[in-house]
Amino acid sequence: MSEVALQHIYSGKVRDLYEVDAQHLLMVASDRLSAFDVVMNETIENKGRVLTGLTNFWLREFSGSVPMALISCDPDVIESMVPGFSSKTEWHGRTMLVRKAEMLPLECIVRGRLAGQAYDEYVNSGTVHNMAAPKAMALTDAFPTPMFTPSTKAESGHDINIDLETAASIVGAELLNKAQTMCLDLFAKASAKLQASGLTLADTKFELGFVDGELVVCDEVLTPDSSRIWPSDEVRSGETPPSFDKQPFRDWLSEQPWDKTPPPPTIPASILDITSKRYVAAYEKVTGRLLRDWYGA
C-alpha cells in the first residue's frame, strides 16, 4: 500500500489539520503557545502530547454515553489508514484520526464556578453572558447549578459571549437544547471524576458537530487549554487558585510592556520550563498515568 499524500487544509494557533480522504482528517496538536490571538516565538515542550492524551482519556471515559468524532490516537491504527504515518514519529502522541464533522457554529461553554470573562462581566453588570446570575457571588464561587454559556465562533479575533436566546436564533431551539443537555451531562461526569482526584472543574469548552446527521463531540476535550481545573484544597472564595494550565506564562506576560500585537516578547527559559511542567502535571494528575507512557515519548 503506497504512502498517503496528506493535504494540509488549516493551521490554527495550536492545531494543524490534514485531509486523509473525503471522510477523515488528521488533527495534529503542536507545542505552539499563544496569547491575545498572537502566537509566541517559543514553544512549550510536550504541550501537544498533553492536549491529545487528555482528549483521548476523556473521550474514552465518555465513550459509553456520547458519540465522538475521534477514531484513534494510536499510531498503529492511524498507520492502517494513513500509510507512512509510522515514520512521522514527531507526530506520534499528538495526532488524532477523526471523522469529518459539520461543526456547530457555537462554542459550548459550561461554567460550574465564577471565573474568567464571566467574572469580569459579573462584576460590571451582575450577569453572565447577559443572563441573570445569583447576587453577591465572589470569584471562584459555585453556581447553584452549572451554567451553559455559549459564545459565537469567530473566524478571526475573539469569540463573543451570547445568551441562550441569541444562541437559539443561530442554531434553533431544539438543537440548542440537545447541545446544552449533552454538554451539561459531560460536565457533570467530568466534575465527579475530577473531584475524586482532588480537583475542581471550574469551567470548560466543548466543540460539537454533525457526523452522518448525528451530533458528536469534536476537537479537544477537557484540556488545560479549554478548561479551568483547580486543586480542590486551594479553592477559596474571592481568591484565584493555581490552575493546571499556562498561568505562569500569563502571569509573566501581564508584567511585560507589550501592546498585545506582533511581535511578541521573548519568553525566558524558566517560564517555558515551569509552564511545560504544569501541562505534564495536568495529564498525570487527571489520568493517573505517566506522560512518558503516552505515545511519542
C-alpha positions as CSV (number, residue, x, y, z in Angstrom):
1,M,0.0,0.0,0.0
2,S,1.5,3.3,-1.0
3,E,2.1,6.2,1.3
4,V,-0.9,8.6,1.6
5,A,-0.2,12.1,0.5
6,L,-1.8,14.3,3.2
7,Q,-3.3,17.6,2.1
8,H,-2.7,20.4,4.7
9,I,-6.0,22.3,4.9
10,Y,-5.8,24.5,8.0
11,S,-3.5,25.8,10.8
12,G,-4.8,27.3,13.9
13,K,-3.0,28.8,16.9
14,V,-2.1,25.2,18.1
15,R,-3.5,22.6,15.7
16,D,-2.8,21.7,12.1
17,L,-5.4,19.8,10.1
18,Y,-4.7,17.4,7.2
19,E,-7.2,15.7,5.0
20,V,-6.9,11.9,4.8
21,D,-9.8,11.4,2.5
22,A,-13.4,12.6,2.0
23,Q,-14.5,11.3,5.4
24,H,-11.4,11.6,7.6
25,L,-8.9,14.2,9.0
26,L,-5.7,14.2,11.0
27,M,-5.6,16.8,13.8
28,V,-2.0,17.4,14.9
29,A,-1.6,19.4,18.1
30,S,1.7,21.4,18.2
31,D,3.6,22.8,21.1
32,R,2.8,26.4,20.0
33,L,1.8,28.9,22.6
34,S,-0.5,31.9,22.1
35,A,-1.9,34.8,23.9
36,F,-4.3,37.5,22.8
37,D,-4.5,35.7,19.4
38,V,-0.7,36.1,18.9
39,V,1.4,33.0,18.6
40,M,4.6,33.2,20.5
41,N,8.0,32.5,19.0
42,E,8.8,29.9,21.6
43,T,7.1,26.5,22.2
44,I,6.1,24.6,25.3
45,E,7.7,21.1,25.4
46,N,5.1,18.3,25.4
47,K,2.1,20.6,25.2
48,G,0.7,18.9,22.1
49,R,1.1,15.5,23.5
50,V,-0.7,16.5,26.7
51,L,-3.6,18.1,24.8
52,T,-4.0,15.0,22.7
53,G,-3.5,12.5,25.5
54,L,-6.1,14.2,27.8
55,T,-8.6,14.4,25.0
56,N,-8.2,10.7,24.3
57,F,-8.5,9.9,28.0
58,W,-11.8,11.9,28.4
59,L,-13.4,10.6,25.2
60,R,-12.7,7.1,26.3
61,E,-14.3,7.9,29.7
62,F,-17.3,9.2,27.9
63,S,-17.4,6.6,25.1
64,G,-20.4,4.8,26.5
65,S,-22.6,7.9,26.8
66,V,-21.7,10.2,23.9
67,P,-20.8,9.8,20.2
68,M,-17.5,11.3,19.1
69,A,-15.5,12.2,16.0
70,L,-12.3,10.6,17.3
71,I,-11.3,7.3,15.8
72,S,-7.9,6.8,17.4
73,C,-4.7,8.3,18.6
74,D,-2.8,5.0,18.3
75,P,0.0,5.4,15.7
76,D,-0.6,1.8,14.6
77,V,-4.3,2.4,14.0
78,I,-3.5,5.6,12.1
79,E,-0.9,3.8,10.0
80,S,-3.5,1.4,8.9
81,M,-5.5,4.3,7.3
82,V,-2.5,6.6,6.6
83,P,0.4,4.5,5.3
84,G,3.6,6.2,6.1
85,F,2.4,7.7,9.4
86,S,4.6,5.3,11.5
87,S,7.7,7.1,10.1
88,K,6.3,10.5,11.2
89,T,7.5,10.0,14.8
90,E,7.3,13.7,15.6
91,W,3.5,13.4,15.2
92,H,3.1,10.4,17.4
93,G,1.1,11.2,20.6
94,R,-0.1,14.5,19.3
95,T,-2.3,13.3,16.4
96,M,-5.9,12.3,16.3
97,L,-7.5,10.5,13.4
98,V,-11.1,11.8,13.3
99,R,-14.2,11.7,11.2
100,K,-15.0,14.9,9.4
101,A,-17.8,16.8,11.0
102,E,-20.0,19.7,10.1
103,M,-19.2,22.0,13.1
104,L,-21.9,23.6,15.2
105,P,-21.4,27.4,14.9
106,L,-21.2,27.8,18.7
107,E,-18.6,27.4,21.4
108,C,-20.4,25.3,24.0
109,I,-19.1,26.5,27.4
110,V,-20.2,25.1,30.7
111,R,-19.4,27.1,33.9
112,G,-19.5,25.5,37.3
113,R,-17.8,28.4,39.1
114,L,-17.5,32.1,38.6
115,A,-14.1,32.9,36.9
116,G,-12.5,34.4,33.8
117,Q,-14.6,36.5,31.5
118,A,-17.7,35.5,33.3
119,Y,-16.4,37.0,36.5
120,D,-15.4,40.3,34.7
121,E,-18.9,40.6,33.3
122,Y,-20.5,39.8,36.6
123,V,-18.5,42.5,38.4
124,N,-19.6,45.0,35.8
125,S,-23.2,44.1,35.3
126,G,-24.3,41.3,37.6
127,T,-24.9,39.0,34.6
128,V,-23.1,36.1,33.0
129,H,-23.3,36.0,29.1
130,N,-26.1,38.6,29.6
131,M,-28.1,36.1,31.6
132,A,-29.2,36.5,35.2
133,A,-26.9,35.2,37.9
134,P,-27.2,34.9,41.7
135,K,-26.4,38.1,43.7
136,A,-23.4,38.6,45.9
137,M,-21.1,36.0,44.3
138,A,-17.3,36.2,44.6
139,L,-14.6,34.9,42.4
140,T,-14.5,31.1,42.3
141,D,-17.9,30.7,44.0
142,A,-20.0,27.8,42.6
143,F,-23.2,28.5,40.7
144,P,-26.3,26.7,42.2
145,T,-26.2,24.5,39.1
146,P,-23.6,24.7,36.2
147,M,-24.5,27.2,33.6
148,F,-24.5,26.6,29.8
149,T,-23.0,29.8,28.4
150,P,-22.4,29.7,24.6
151,S,-20.4,32.0,22.5
152,T,-20.1,32.7,18.8
153,K,-17.2,31.2,16.8
154,A,-15.2,34.0,15.3
155,E,-13.2,33.4,12.1
156,S,-10.7,35.9,13.4
157,G,-10.4,37.9,16.6
158,H,-12.3,37.0,19.8
159,D,-15.5,34.9,20.2
160,I,-18.5,36.9,21.5
161,N,-20.3,35.7,24.6
162,I,-24.0,35.3,24.0
163,D,-27.2,34.3,25.9
164,L,-29.3,31.3,25.2
165,E,-31.9,33.3,23.3
166,T,-29.3,34.6,20.9
167,A,-27.8,31.1,20.5
168,A,-31.2,29.6,19.7
169,S,-31.6,32.2,17.0
170,I,-28.4,30.9,15.4
171,V,-28.9,27.1,15.6
172,G,-32.6,26.7,16.6
173,A,-34.1,26.0,20.0
174,E,-34.3,22.2,19.5
175,L,-30.6,21.8,18.5
176,L,-29.5,24.2,21.2
177,N,-31.4,22.2,23.9
178,K,-29.7,19.0,22.6
179,A,-26.3,20.6,22.7
180,Q,-26.9,22.0,26.2
181,T,-28.1,18.7,27.6
182,M,-25.1,16.9,26.1
183,C,-22.6,19.4,27.5
184,L,-24.1,19.7,30.9
185,D,-24.1,15.9,31.2
186,L,-20.4,15.6,30.2
187,F,-19.6,18.4,32.6
188,A,-21.3,16.6,35.5
189,K,-19.5,13.3,34.6
190,A,-16.1,15.1,34.3
191,S,-16.6,17.0,37.6
192,A,-17.3,13.9,39.5
193,K,-14.3,12.1,38.1
194,L,-12.0,15.1,38.8
195,Q,-13.5,15.6,42.3
196,A,-12.5,12.0,43.2
197,S,-8.9,13.0,42.3
198,G,-9.0,16.2,44.5
199,L,-9.6,18.5,41.5
200,T,-12.3,21.1,40.8
201,L,-13.6,21.7,37.3
202,A,-14.4,25.4,37.2
203,D,-15.4,25.6,33.5
204,T,-14.7,24.1,30.1
205,K,-15.5,24.4,26.4
206,F,-16.9,21.7,24.2
207,E,-16.9,21.6,20.4
208,L,-19.8,19.8,18.8
209,G,-20.5,18.9,15.2
210,F,-22.5,16.5,13.0
211,V,-21.2,13.3,11.5
212,D,-23.8,11.4,9.3
213,G,-26.5,13.5,10.9
214,E,-25.5,12.7,14.5
215,L,-24.4,15.3,17.0
216,V,-21.0,14.3,18.2
217,V,-18.1,15.7,20.4
218,C,-15.2,17.0,18.4
219,D,-11.8,18.6,18.8
220,E,-10.0,18.8,22.2
221,V,-11.9,17.8,25.4
222,L,-11.2,19.0,28.9
223,T,-7.6,20.0,28.4
224,P,-5.7,22.8,30.2
225,D,-6.3,25.0,27.1
226,S,-10.0,24.6,27.1
227,S,-10.7,24.3,30.9
228,R,-10.0,25.7,34.3
229,I,-9.1,22.9,36.7
230,W,-8.1,23.8,40.2
231,P,-6.7,21.8,43.2
232,S,-9.8,21.5,45.3
233,D,-8.0,22.2,48.6
234,E,-6.7,25.5,47.3
235,V,-10.1,26.9,46.1
236,R,-11.1,29.8,48.4
237,S,-13.9,32.3,47.8
238,G,-12.6,35.6,46.3
239,E,-9.1,34.3,45.6
240,T,-7.5,33.0,42.4
241,P,-6.4,29.4,42.9
242,P,-3.4,27.9,41.0
243,S,-4.5,26.1,37.8
244,F,-3.1,23.4,35.6
245,D,-2.5,25.5,32.5
246,K,-0.4,28.3,31.1
247,Q,-1.0,30.5,34.2
248,P,2.8,31.0,34.9
249,F,3.2,32.3,31.3
250,R,0.1,34.5,31.6
251,D,1.4,36.0,34.9
252,W,4.8,36.7,33.4
253,L,3.2,38.2,30.2
254,S,1.0,40.5,32.2
255,E,4.1,42.2,33.7
256,Q,5.6,42.9,30.3
257,P,5.4,46.2,28.4
258,W,3.7,44.6,25.4
259,D,0.9,46.0,23.4
260,K,-0.6,42.6,22.5
261,T,0.3,42.9,18.8
262,P,3.1,41.1,16.9
263,P,6.0,40.7,17.5
264,P,5.6,39.1,20.9
265,P,8.2,39.4,23.7
266,T,10.9,36.8,24.2
267,I,9.9,34.3,26.9
268,P,12.5,33.3,29.4
269,A,13.5,29.6,29.5
270,S,12.4,29.4,33.2
271,I,8.9,30.4,32.3
272,L,8.8,27.9,29.4
273,D,10.0,25.1,31.7
274,I,7.5,25.7,34.5
275,T,4.7,26.0,32.1
276,S,5.6,22.7,30.4
277,K,5.7,21.1,33.9
278,R,2.2,22.4,34.6
279,Y,0.9,20.7,31.4
280,V,2.6,17.4,32.3
281,A,1.2,17.6,35.8
282,A,-2.3,18.1,34.4
283,Y,-2.1,15.0,32.3
284,E,-0.6,12.8,35.1
285,K,-2.9,14.1,37.9
286,V,-6.1,13.7,35.8
287,T,-5.3,10.4,34.2
288,G,-3.3,8.7,36.9
289,R,-0.7,7.8,34.2
290,L,2.8,9.0,33.4
291,L,3.2,11.1,30.2
292,R,6.2,9.1,29.3
293,D,3.9,6.1,28.8
294,W,1.8,8.0,26.2
295,Y,2.6,7.8,22.5
296,G,5.5,9.8,21.2
297,A,7.7,9.7,24.3
